[in-house]
């Protein structure tokens, strides 16, 4: 009940949007701008304050080709489903890459982001959290792949692995086959998911310290944070996350966005104005040119991170290789690899726990 109430408060504040929140305290780990400090939502997270990095995720128990003998058709089924979806709409590929990030940062890569019902019988799951609600997309691709895989080999392939393979394949197709992630398998699915835990995801109003802190809390470095932010070279974003900072952007870019948003905070725009559907290093040139949307993008243009930004912008192939490694590392966060000993399972349907 308490969790439900907290979720409602978060949601109400979120829906109030930045217009009501100008002023403003940055809360819920950079997802909310609130007019006044709200102790329930604005509590600083200890790991953000200290910026002590946890050990890099080991991914112990994962291996590549994990399903080669267990379910030989599994990876191909995922690849085919992703190819079909990306061909029809590249934005769904962007959604799948983000789904993987949002899964791994909350309770580890355990498919908890997919759940509508849980072991605790709560309905305020991660999907309802401020970063995810009315925003995440690509669920139907996961469900389609899962249904085909269950028909071929029941109770064998986890939803968490399907999300990881789908992010790998979306990265491949959206990069014109230049990004080839070695994604191991062997994750089990979790049985819990809570909306308030989505405050572990860094938000668009985050400053550099908060971004570094959020990644450090998951065992990722500042370099990996800069590398993974390059995913903002695809997909879309709503105006509510950047309409307070037009004056900080390159004027022509700001004018174009202002016209697109037209005062409506729910409008979606492309994140990368130059190559919106290609997973490439263009993002880093955009950071330099002040043609990025969020505070969290713009702060990479700071003394601490600018060397990496310019290297990524200028060196052919360098960012692509780093992105492959960083996605692989992200896929190792908090994985459950010994099944029921960790209260985990292989779900039959990705959006609900097995009874
Ligand atoms: C560094 C901190 C990050 C912040 C603050 C952040 C924030 C955001 C926000 C606010 C949106 C727009 C959501 C909306 O308007 O509905 C977005 C979109 C997106 N983000 Fe991030 N993000 C971060 C890191 C990442 C990472 C690490 C990845 C993947 C590796 C990623 C991939 C994406 C993609 C692909 C989209 C577009 C999704 C779509 O079109 O459906 N982001 N992000």
Boltz pocket constraint, residues with backbone or C-beta under 6 A from the ligand:
constraints:
  - pocket:
      binder: B
      contacts: [[A, 91], [A, 93], [A, 94], [A, 95], [A, 97], [A, 98], [A, 101], [A, 131], [A, 134], [A, 135], [A, 136], [A, 137], [A, 202], [A, 203], [A, 204], [A, 205], [A, 206], [A, 211], [A, 225], [A, 228], [A, 229], [A, 231], [A, 232], [A, 234], [A, 235], [A, 236], [A, 237], [A, 238], [A, 239], [A, 241], [A, 294], [A, 296]]
      max_distance: 6.0
